[in-house]
Amino acid sequence: SPINWSIIEGRERFALHMFLIAPGVDDGDIVGVRLYDINPWDDCRTVYYKTAIAAAELIAEHVPAVIGGEPGMRQRGAAFAYPKRTPADGHISWTDTSEAICRLVRATTRPYPGAFSTLDGVPVRIWRAQPFSRDLFGDSAPADVCFITATSPREFVVRSLDGTVLVREADTVAKLEVGARLG
């Protein structure tokens, strides 16, 4: 989905196009466009909410003209499509930056299969995460579990390439311990 890819790539705006159905793939004339923000707090669910609102606005504004036979605007430029994502694309590389890891989590959270790592071959599904600190746990290596909160064993800190990530929500049956290494 372009929504997932837009979050993963760190895009700050999304363009939703309403176009006429044509024989090719998504190549019909454009009848309307809505732009909206993707902010650092958005995940795939909230961007879908924005998309639903923008789609409703496009429909209300442009369907009467389409029914009336008004033409759209021809698409220009080369066609572009993101590659298909699979559940395996949700695997976290802890040698990525904290921002890149958190964007992957935001892009693949519910209703998608989620971002994941493993601990001793056992999946660790991560639903919510945020950059934590660049200044703490500097002696740890990427993928090291550095801290587990006392209030919830589902919240823990993992070292990334450039700092640490606070995992705010995760599901696993693996025994998480400080010093464990995620794969």
Backbone bond lengths (Angstrom), bond angles and torsions (degrees), N, CA, C in turn:
res aa  C-N    CA-C-N  psi(-1)  N-CA   C-N-CA  omega(-1)  CA-C   N-CA-C  phi
1 S - - - 1.452 - - 1.524 109.77 -
2 P 1.307 117.47 138.56 1.460 119.90 174.91 1.531 112.31 -59.37
3 I 1.325 117.32 -26.63 1.465 119.48 178.75 1.517 109.55 -65.64
4 N 1.335 117.70 -49.42 1.463 120.67 179.30 1.529 110.44 -58.62
5 W 1.340 115.44 -49.04 1.461 119.41 -178.06 1.524 111.27 -62.39
6 S 1.317 118.85 -38.01 1.459 121.21 -179.36 1.526 111.06 -62.40
7 I 1.325 117.27 -40.18 1.467 120.56 177.66 1.522 109.64 -68.45
8 I 1.321 117.69 -47.51 1.467 121.97 -179.11 1.526 110.71 -57.40
9 E 1.323 117.14 -42.03 1.463 121.44 -178.65 1.528 113.63 -77.72
10 G 1.315 117.31 -5.50 1.460 120.58 178.57 1.514 114.34 76.99
11 R 1.319 116.64 24.18 1.471 119.76 178.86 1.528 109.72 -68.36
12 E 1.313 115.52 147.65 1.461 121.21 -178.04 1.522 112.92 -104.97
13 R 1.334 117.44 -8.78 1.467 122.02 179.82 1.518 108.64 -136.32
14 F 1.329 114.94 151.60 1.459 121.36 176.28 1.517 107.47 -127.67
15 A 1.318 116.66 140.27 1.470 121.97 177.75 1.522 107.98 -115.60
16 L 1.320 116.05 117.01 1.457 121.85 175.59 1.524 107.85 -99.68
17 H 1.320 116.07 124.06 1.461 121.89 -179.09 1.524 109.92 -107.79
18 M 1.314 115.70 134.78 1.454 121.27 170.63 1.524 105.60 -103.45
19 F 1.337 115.97 126.12 1.454 118.73 -176.92 1.518 109.90 -138.18
20 L 1.318 113.94 160.57 1.459 120.32 178.50 1.518 109.94 -77.06
21 I 1.313 116.88 145.86 1.451 121.54 176.79 1.526 108.42 -72.04
22 A 1.331 115.21 133.14 1.463 122.20 179.89 1.529 107.72 -135.59
23 P 1.328 117.59 169.62 1.471 119.82 -177.33 1.527 114.57 -60.52
24 G 1.338 118.22 -31.01 1.458 120.77 -179.34 1.519 111.31 -79.88
25 V 1.323 115.20 -172.56 1.465 120.84 179.93 1.528 109.09 -92.00
26 D 1.322 116.13 113.82 1.471 122.54 176.66 1.525 113.01 49.66
27 D 1.344 117.65 38.95 1.456 119.56 -176.08 1.525 113.86 -117.07
28 G 1.314 116.99 15.18 1.462 119.82 179.20 1.515 112.29 -73.37
29 D 1.326 115.45 167.17 1.461 121.16 179.29 1.525 110.55 -61.08
30 I 1.323 116.27 141.12 1.464 122.70 179.94 1.524 108.64 -83.28
31 V 1.341 115.91 131.21 1.463 119.76 178.44 1.525 112.25 -111.20
32 G 1.334 117.53 -11.95 1.457 119.36 178.14 1.516 111.11 -173.88
33 V 1.345 114.76 154.50 1.462 121.60 179.92 1.524 108.62 -138.05
34 R 1.326 116.72 139.87 1.466 122.55 172.10 1.522 107.45 -126.55
35 L 1.325 115.36 130.81 1.461 122.31 174.90 1.521 108.58 -105.95
36 Y 1.330 116.05 143.50 1.458 119.67 175.02 1.519 109.91 -153.49
37 D 1.330 114.78 158.88 1.459 122.17 -175.44 1.523 112.28 -74.68
38 I 1.314 114.28 148.12 1.465 122.69 162.77 1.520 103.93 -115.82
39 N 1.322 116.63 112.37 1.458 119.52 -176.26 1.540 110.75 -100.74
40 P 1.320 117.70 170.21 1.470 120.19 -176.45 1.533 114.52 -64.01
41 W 1.317 117.80 -13.37 1.463 120.84 179.26 1.522 112.11 -95.95
42 D 1.315 117.55 -10.26 1.460 120.82 -179.31 1.523 111.22 -70.77
43 D 1.317 114.47 144.95 1.457 121.22 167.25 1.527 106.25 -124.82
44 C 1.333 116.97 -176.96 1.466 118.39 -175.21 1.531 111.25 -59.73
45 R 1.314 118.09 -34.22 1.467 120.44 -179.62 1.524 111.22 -64.99
46 T 1.334 117.89 -47.41 1.465 119.42 -177.02 1.527 111.43 -69.61
47 V 1.332 117.88 -32.00 1.462 119.11 176.09 1.525 109.82 -69.66
48 Y 1.337 118.10 -34.23 1.464 119.80 173.57 1.529 111.12 -64.38
49 Y 1.334 118.31 -37.01 1.468 120.01 175.22 1.527 109.72 -59.40
50 K 1.343 115.91 -47.38 1.458 120.24 179.79 1.532 110.72 -61.12
51 T 1.333 115.90 -39.30 1.460 120.57 179.71 1.527 110.67 -64.14
52 A 1.321 117.29 -41.06 1.467 120.65 178.74 1.527 111.03 -63.03
53 I 1.321 116.56 -41.60 1.462 120.79 178.91 1.531 110.04 -65.57
54 A 1.334 116.42 -46.04 1.468 120.49 179.60 1.525 110.93 -63.37
55 A 1.334 117.26 -39.39 1.475 120.40 179.10 1.523 110.44 -64.27
56 A 1.323 117.11 -41.78 1.471 120.01 178.50 1.529 110.60 -62.16
57 E 1.323 116.46 -40.57 1.471 119.57 177.98 1.529 111.21 -64.43
58 L 1.340 116.63 -43.15 1.467 120.26 178.72 1.523 111.37 -61.44
59 I 1.319 116.16 -43.71 1.467 120.64 -179.74 1.528 110.48 -62.25
60 A 1.327 115.99 -48.53 1.467 119.73 -179.14 1.527 111.80 -61.17
61 E 1.310 116.04 -38.24 1.460 119.70 -176.27 1.530 113.29 -79.62
62 H 1.324 118.23 -36.92 1.464 119.93 -168.00 1.527 116.53 -109.73
63 V 1.316 118.74 -19.61 1.469 118.69 -177.75 1.527 112.06 -61.84
64 P 1.328 120.44 -41.42 1.475 118.05 177.99 1.538 112.74 -56.89
65 A 1.328 117.37 -39.39 1.471 120.06 179.50 1.525 110.90 -68.62
66 V 1.335 116.66 -39.51 1.474 120.25 179.13 1.523 109.81 -63.96
67 I 1.331 116.54 -44.69 1.468 120.43 178.17 1.530 110.15 -61.93
68 G 1.337 116.20 -34.83 1.459 121.32 178.68 1.518 113.70 -76.13
69 G 1.321 116.43 -1.47 1.459 119.74 175.66 1.516 115.77 88.32
70 E 1.338 117.83 8.58 1.465 119.13 178.12 1.522 109.46 -68.23
71 P 1.334 116.75 136.45 1.465 119.47 -178.35 1.524 111.91 -76.57
72 G 1.306 114.93 158.23 1.448 120.73 172.77 1.515 110.25 -91.79
73 M 1.305 115.49 -171.51 1.461 121.46 179.08 1.527 108.30 -102.65
74 R 1.320 116.78 130.63 1.469 120.84 -179.97 1.523 110.38 -59.17
75 Q 1.312 115.61 140.43 1.459 119.64 174.37 1.516 109.49 -72.60
76 R 1.327 115.51 143.42 1.462 121.27 179.25 1.521 108.97 -121.29
77 G 1.312 115.69 159.74 1.460 121.07 175.33 1.521 112.14 85.73
78 A 1.305 114.56 173.65 1.463 121.40 -179.21 1.524 110.35 -74.77
79 A 1.310 115.21 143.22 1.464 120.21 177.22 1.525 109.27 -67.77
80 F 1.322 116.50 145.89 1.452 122.21 179.22 1.517 108.90 -136.52
81 A 1.303 116.75 137.61 1.467 121.12 175.36 1.521 108.05 -141.80
82 Y 1.316 115.76 137.31 1.457 120.17 174.03 1.521 109.29 -70.88
83 P 1.320 117.95 152.95 1.463 119.15 175.18 1.520 110.46 -69.43
84 K 1.315 115.93 154.00 1.462 121.19 178.15 1.526 109.15 -65.17
85 R 1.312 115.87 137.48 1.467 120.94 176.29 1.521 108.99 -95.67
86 T 1.310 115.17 145.23 1.461 121.59 175.62 1.520 107.97 -121.37
87 P 1.334 118.70 164.90 1.466 119.23 177.24 1.534 113.10 -54.98
88 A 1.322 118.06 -32.78 1.467 120.90 179.46 1.528 112.11 -63.05
89 D 1.347 117.11 -24.07 1.462 120.55 178.41 1.528 112.34 -68.28
90 G 1.325 116.95 -9.32 1.460 120.90 178.46 1.514 113.81 -85.20
91 H 1.340 117.70 1.21 1.465 120.42 -179.58 1.530 110.00 -66.90
92 I 1.312 116.98 130.37 1.464 122.57 -178.24 1.521 109.64 -86.82
93 S 1.324 114.96 129.55 1.461 121.12 170.49 1.524 106.39 -99.18
94 W 1.317 116.24 110.47 1.461 120.63 -177.01 1.528 112.13 -72.07
95 T 1.334 117.77 -4.24 1.464 120.76 173.35 1.525 110.66 -88.85
96 D 1.328 117.49 3.61 1.466 121.86 170.97 1.522 108.63 -80.91
97 T 1.326 116.04 169.95 1.467 120.25 175.53 1.524 110.12 -71.69
98 S 1.312 115.21 159.07 1.471 120.13 177.03 1.519 110.91 -57.62
99 E 1.338 117.33 -42.31 1.466 121.05 179.65 1.521 111.05 -61.65
100 A 1.329 117.63 -45.40 1.469 120.65 -179.39 1.525 110.89 -63.21
101 I 1.317 117.45 -40.88 1.469 120.94 178.53 1.520 110.15 -62.90
102 C 1.319 117.14 -45.72 1.469 120.42 -178.08 1.529 111.56 -68.09
103 R 1.329 118.12 -34.07 1.472 119.68 175.18 1.522 110.38 -64.92
104 L 1.338 117.62 -40.87 1.470 120.49 177.07 1.526 110.48 -60.71
105 V 1.322 117.83 -43.23 1.473 121.28 178.48 1.523 109.84 -62.12
106 R 1.336 117.74 -46.60 1.469 121.04 -179.52 1.517 111.89 -62.87
107 A 1.329 117.07 -34.83 1.468 121.39 -176.91 1.522 112.86 -78.03
108 T 1.316 117.97 -22.33 1.471 120.63 -173.64 1.517 113.35 -116.52
109 T 1.329 117.51 7.57 1.456 120.04 -179.48 1.523 110.45 -68.73
110 R 1.300 116.81 -179.84 1.463 121.22 -178.83 1.524 110.40 -50.33
111 P 1.283 120.15 135.39 1.468 129.94 16.81 1.522 114.49 -89.35
112 Y 1.341 118.18 6.59 1.456 121.67 179.26 1.525 110.10 -82.93
113 P 1.337 117.41 175.77 1.473 120.56 -176.18 1.520 114.73 -69.68
114 G 1.315 118.43 -11.12 1.454 120.96 177.37 1.514 113.05 89.82
115 A 1.342 114.57 158.95 1.458 120.82 172.45 1.526 106.61 -79.56
116 F 1.326 115.87 154.85 1.466 116.91 -177.37 1.513 111.42 -150.62
117 S 1.319 112.80 160.82 1.438 123.69 172.13 1.522 105.08 -137.74
118 T 1.303 118.05 -173.29 1.465 120.49 175.84 1.523 108.91 -136.19
119 L 1.308 115.21 157.13 1.457 122.93 172.65 1.512 106.65 -134.55
120 D 1.314 116.50 112.90 1.469 122.28 -175.91 1.526 111.20 52.89
121 G 1.329 115.91 40.99 1.460 121.42 177.67 1.515 115.00 81.21
122 V 1.322 117.90 -2.72 1.464 122.72 -179.35 1.529 108.37 -96.41
123 P 1.340 118.29 129.28 1.472 119.67 -179.36 1.529 112.83 -62.82
124 V 1.314 114.91 141.38 1.461 123.34 171.57 1.525 104.71 -121.69
125 R 1.341 116.55 103.45 1.470 122.67 -177.31 1.519 107.71 -87.76
126 I 1.334 116.81 125.27 1.466 121.68 -175.66 1.518 109.10 -111.89
127 W 1.330 114.75 122.03 1.465 121.63 -175.30 1.520 113.35 -102.11
128 R 1.331 116.96 -32.00 1.470 120.10 -179.44 1.525 108.08 -142.82
129 A 1.332 116.01 137.88 1.462 120.99 178.34 1.522 109.36 -155.52
130 Q 1.310 115.08 158.70 1.459 119.94 177.32 1.525 109.07 -147.95
131 P 1.346 116.72 151.19 1.466 118.09 172.97 1.531 108.48 -57.41
132 F 1.323 115.90 142.09 1.470 119.23 -174.85 1.521 111.59 -111.00
133 S 1.336 117.83 -65.50 1.459 120.43 -179.50 1.519 110.17 -158.79
134 R 1.318 115.04 146.00 1.471 120.22 172.47 1.529 110.42 -93.34
135 D 1.322 116.57 -11.65 1.457 121.21 -170.75 1.523 114.67 -101.77
136 L 1.312 118.28 -10.89 1.464 120.60 -176.71 1.522 110.76 -106.41
137 F 1.312 116.11 150.52 1.471 123.44 174.98 1.523 112.51 61.60
138 G 1.322 116.86 35.44 1.453 121.70 -179.22 1.515 113.92 -64.84
139 D 1.330 117.25 -17.57 1.462 119.89 179.53 1.528 112.04 -88.58
140 S 1.315 117.17 -1.20 1.465 121.75 178.18 1.518 110.23 -87.89
141 A 1.319 116.08 159.35 1.472 121.82 177.42 1.525 109.32 -99.68
142 P 1.348 117.20 155.11 1.465 118.60 175.45 1.522 110.88 -52.38
143 A 1.329 115.74 137.16 1.476 126.69 -179.77 1.520 112.85 89.38
144 D 1.340 118.95 -5.71 1.466 120.56 178.21 1.528 110.29 -75.86
145 V 1.332 116.59 132.96 1.463 121.56 170.73 1.526 105.56 -77.14
146 C 1.338 116.48 118.93 1.461 121.88 -173.06 1.517 113.61 -101.14
147 F 1.309 116.85 -25.38 1.475 120.70 -172.92 1.516 108.01 -160.66
148 I 1.319 116.46 141.42 1.469 122.37 173.94 1.520 106.60 -125.57
149 T 1.328 116.91 128.90 1.461 119.38 -176.75 1.520 110.33 -66.86
150 A 1.319 115.58 152.33 1.462 120.96 179.02 1.522 111.37 -76.49
151 T 1.336 116.07 -22.89 1.463 119.43 -174.86 1.516 113.66 -85.88
152 S 1.330 116.86 -23.98 1.458 118.74 -176.83 1.520 109.66 -153.80
153 P 1.322 117.89 122.04 1.463 118.52 176.48 1.525 112.42 -70.23
154 R 1.334 116.58 -6.23 1.472 120.41 177.32 1.517 111.68 -89.04
155 E 1.335 117.94 -1.81 1.463 121.76 176.13 1.523 108.16 -113.51
156 F 1.340 115.14 126.72 1.459 118.46 -178.35 1.521 109.32 -156.77
157 V 1.324 115.70 163.50 1.461 122.45 -177.85 1.525 108.49 -110.62
158 V 1.345 115.34 133.69 1.457 122.46 179.66 1.529 108.48 -124.89
159 R 1.319 115.42 139.61 1.463 121.03 177.34 1.528 109.69 -73.73
160 S 1.332 116.30 137.98 1.469 122.97 174.85 1.529 107.79 -116.95
161 L 1.313 116.86 -171.53 1.459 121.35 179.30 1.521 111.82 -59.59
162 D 1.344 116.24 -44.37 1.466 120.08 -170.88 1.523 114.41 -117.07
163 G 1.305 118.02 14.08 1.456 120.32 -179.18 1.510 110.54 165.58
164 T 1.319 115.14 -136.70 1.458 120.22 -179.86 1.525 110.21 -135.71
165 V 1.326 114.42 158.08 1.461 123.39 177.89 1.521 107.50 -121.85
166 L 1.327 115.54 131.58 1.456 120.61 172.66 1.516 107.79 -92.58
167 V 1.316 116.34 113.63 1.462 121.06 175.37 1.517 105.79 -81.82
168 R 1.331 116.63 116.01 1.470 122.31 -176.05 1.516 112.98 -88.26
169 E 1.343 116.61 -26.13 1.465 120.51 179.13 1.519 108.23 -153.11
170 A 1.338 114.75 128.34 1.460 120.48 178.65 1.515 109.50 -147.51
171 D 1.326 115.80 154.86 1.465 122.62 175.20 1.515 108.22 -121.13
172 T 1.310 116.10 128.97 1.461 120.74 174.70 1.524 109.24 -166.75
173 V 1.302 115.40 156.28 1.466 120.88 170.71 1.524 109.42 -102.97
174 A 1.340 116.84 -2.17 1.460 121.04 178.40 1.521 109.80 -69.48
175 K 1.302 116.87 150.80 1.463 122.97 178.27 1.528 108.08 -86.60
176 L 1.319 115.74 103.12 1.459 120.57 178.44 1.516 109.71 -80.60
177 E 1.317 115.44 130.32 1.463 121.78 177.02 1.525 108.57 -138.61
178 V 1.331 115.99 151.38 1.455 119.86 174.58 1.526 106.81 -59.68
179 G 1.311 115.57 133.33 1.462 121.36 -178.79 1.522 113.17 97.49
180 A 1.338 116.88 -14.33 1.465 119.71 177.14 1.522 108.23 -64.40
181 R 1.321 116.30 151.99 1.467 121.11 -178.98 1.525 108.59 -117.49
182 L 1.342 114.99 121.81 1.456 120.64 178.68 1.520 109.41 -82.14
183 G 1.325 114.92 147.88 1.468 119.56 -178.70 1.505 111.65 -115.11
